[in-house]
């Protein structure tokens, strides 16, 4: 058994037959540039090729989100900065970059600018296809019968697998497009 075999997806749905990078950020405060944790889960046709969670030392003195993410300034005192850590994950931030909400993309954009990728917002897809106005990741996991185990990116991948299984044709179009303007979720 290889190292990444321990990171198998928790879902009962078949894997998505595409290369997918799922990313999630935690921030120290409301600033998109205050990243204090990066989680990345890269899956190629159901095989995990990279999965890592890394604390990040942001350039901030304001830690107003500790109550939410339980990450404090003390936790990251010996962590790399985002700029130091970026070369580790940069090779994976291409192709299909998947996240749960537009907040995740705005953090990536604030830290890196425009990147050549096909951005896929799972929250927007669920909102468009299932007419859910307001919901959390827990609501979506419940809707699709996905497990709560694992990191945020692993849970988002589980939701993506559920969406792919339920609306395969639409998901193939989304995951095959060259950029996000090639197909609208609401079509």
C-alpha positions in Angstrom: 0.0 0.0 0.0 1.4 3.4 -1.0 1.5 6.4 1.3 -1.5 8.2 -0.4 -3.7 5.0 -0.1 -4.5 6.1 3.4 -6.2 9.2 2.0 -9.0 7.4 0.2 -12.1 9.4 -0.3 -14.9 8.9 2.3 -17.7 8.8 -0.2 -19.7 5.9 -1.6 -19.9 7.6 -4.9 -17.5 6.6 -7.7 -14.6 9.0 -8.2 -14.6 11.8 -10.7 -12.6 10.7 -13.8 -10.6 13.9 -14.0 -7.6 15.5 -12.4 -9.0 17.7 -9.7 -7.3 20.0 -7.2 -9.5 20.9 -4.2 -8.2 23.8 -2.1 -9.3 25.4 1.1 -8.0 28.3 3.2 -8.3 29.5 6.7 -7.6 33.1 7.5 -6.6 34.9 10.7 -9.1 37.7 10.1 -11.4 39.1 7.4 -8.5 40.0 5.1 -8.1 37.6 2.3 -4.3 38.0 2.6 -4.2 36.7 6.2 -4.0 33.0 5.2 -3.0 30.9 8.3 -3.8 27.4 6.9 -3.8 25.9 3.4 -5.4 22.5 2.7 -4.9 20.9 -0.7 -6.2 17.6 -2.0 -5.3 16.5 -5.5 -7.1 13.5 -7.1 -6.5 12.1 -10.5 -9.2 9.7 -11.6 -9.9 8.6 -8.1 -6.2 8.3 -7.0 -4.9 10.8 -4.5 -1.6 12.1 -5.7 -1.1 14.9 -3.1 -2.9 15.7 0.1 -1.6 18.2 2.7 -2.6 20.6 5.3 -0.1 23.3 6.2 -0.2 26.0 8.8 0.9 29.4 7.4 2.4 32.4 9.2 0.5 35.4 7.9 1.8 38.9 8.0 -0.8 40.2 10.5 -1.3 41.1 14.1 -5.1 40.7 14.0 -6.4 37.2 14.9 -10.2 37.8 15.0 -11.0 34.4 13.4 -9.3 32.2 16.0 -12.8 31.5 17.6 -13.8 30.0 14.3 -10.8 28.1 13.0 -9.0 27.5 16.3 -5.7 28.7 14.9 -3.8 31.3 16.9 -0.6 33.3 16.3 1.2 31.0 18.7 0.2 28.0 16.5 1.9 29.4 13.4 5.0 31.0 14.9 7.3 28.4 13.3 5.3 27.9 10.2 6.4 29.0 6.7 4.9 32.2 5.1 2.5 31.7 2.2 5.3 32.8 -0.2 7.6 30.2 1.3 5.0 27.4 1.0 3.6 28.4 -2.4 6.2 26.5 -4.5 5.1 23.2 -2.8 1.5 23.5 -4.1 1.9 25.7 -7.2 2.4 22.7 -9.5 -1.1 21.5 -8.5 -3.0 24.8 -9.0 -3.9 24.3 -12.6 -6.6 22.5 -14.6 -9.7 21.9 -12.4 -9.3 23.9 -9.2 -12.3 23.1 -7.0 -13.5 24.9 -3.8 -16.6 25.2 -1.7 -17.3 28.9 -1.9 -16.2 31.9 -3.7 -14.4 33.1 -0.6 -11.8 30.4 -1.2 -11.2 31.7 -4.7 -11.0 35.3 -3.6 -8.3 34.2 -1.1 -6.3 32.5 -3.8 -6.7 35.5 -6.1 -5.6 37.9 -3.3 -2.5 35.8 -2.7 -1.6 34.9 -6.3 -3.5 37.0 -8.7 -5.1 35.4 -11.8 -4.0 31.9 -12.4 -4.6 29.8 -15.5 -7.2 27.3 -14.2 -10.7 26.1 -14.6 -12.3 27.3 -11.3 -15.2 25.1 -10.1 -17.3 26.5 -7.2 -19.2 23.5 -5.7 -21.4 25.9 -3.6 -22.5 27.8 -6.8 -23.3 24.5 -8.6 -25.5 23.2 -5.7 -27.2 26.6 -5.5 -27.9 26.6 -9.3 -29.0 23.0 -9.6 -30.8 22.3 -6.4 -32.3 25.8 -5.7 -30.8 26.1 -2.2 -30.6 29.7 -1.3 -28.5 29.5 1.9 -26.7 26.6 3.3 -23.5 25.4 4.8 -21.1 22.6 3.8 -22.9 20.4 6.4 -26.2 21.0 4.7 -24.7 19.9 1.4 -23.0 16.9 2.9 -26.4 15.8 4.4 -28.2 16.4 1.1 -25.8 14.0 -0.8 -25.3 11.5 2.1 -21.5 12.2 2.2 -19.4 11.5 5.3 -18.0 14.3 7.5 -14.6 12.6 7.9 -11.5 14.1 6.6 -10.3 17.6 5.7 -12.4 20.3 4.1 -10.9 19.5 0.6 -11.7 15.8 1.1 -15.3 16.7 2.0 -15.6 19.0 -1.1 -14.2 16.2 -3.3 -17.0 13.9 -1.9 -19.6 16.5 -2.8 -18.0 16.8 -6.3 -18.3 13.0 -6.7 -22.0 13.1 -5.7 -22.7 15.9 -8.2 -20.8 14.1 -10.9 -22.8 10.9 -10.3 -26.2 12.8 -10.3 -25.5 15.1 -13.2 -22.8 13.4 -15.2 -23.4 15.2 -18.5 -23.3 18.7 -16.9 -20.3 17.9 -14.7 -18.3 16.5 -17.7 -18.9 19.9 -19.5 -17.8 21.8 -16.4 -14.7 19.7 -15.8 -13.7 19.6 -19.5 -13.9 23.3 -20.1 -10.7 25.3 -20.7 -11.8 28.2 -18.5 -14.8 29.1 -16.4 -16.4 31.2 -19.1 -16.9 28.2 -21.4 -20.0 26.8 -19.5 -22.4 28.5 -17.1 -23.7 26.5 -14.2 -27.2 27.8 -14.8 -27.4 26.4 -18.4 
